[in-house]
Amino acid sequence: MRLHPATQILFWCQLVAIVQFLPPARLLMAGALVLSIAFVRSRHKFVQLLHRTRWIMFSLWLIYAWSTPGVAVLDVPFSPSVEGLQEGGLQLIRLLISLAGLAMLLDRLHRLQLMAGLYSLFAPLNFLGLSRERLAVRLALTLHYAEVAMLRSASWQDNLRGLTTENRKHETENINMELPVYRFGLADVLLITGMGLGGVVV
């Protein structure tokens, strides 16, 4: 069963949104399930994303540990709080689930499929007089070069400069792209309906 790229993107977006509201017990179960699937289906890309974001995740955990009020872990000045460590751990689980879902999404969709999915999702922009073609291409290219930068071994400063250079280069070029055409099938309709109902329940 091959789902429409827009459906797959929506599924990942809803996954990211839902995990923000799950209680700790359900969050742990969801994390175990999603991470297991990611390691089976998209291990290489998931490990790459984890490697490039490890310091961000560690910094996030430290920020929560030292900035959240609560019971001090140690009886010393500037001690992290128990509540901060717990909340930081939950945020890390949410981030890991999001990265696992992103790894599987990027493994399933190549760049043109990603653009086609975004193009479909941006259809309502036509009613506002905005160009969904331009926005879809710009966003997809940004995501593509951000992924490439994350997988390089260069420093984050070099990656940032390279990403900015690529974006400027494409702003000054006329790019002609032919997006593949996908039709929404019954499976897409059922899944999108289920996501809508699930979002209401959550």
Secondary structure, DSSP 4 states (H G I P E B T S, - for coil): ----HHHHHHHHHHHHHHHTT--HHHHHHHHHHHHHHHHHHSHHHHHHHHHHHHHHHHHHHHHHHHHS-S-BSSSSTTPPBHHHHHHHHHHHHHHHHHHHHHHHHHHH--HHHHHHHHHHHTGGGGGGT--HHHHHHHHHHHHHHHHHHHTSSS-HHHHHHHHHHHHHHHHTS-----PPP----HHHHHHHHHHHHHHHH-
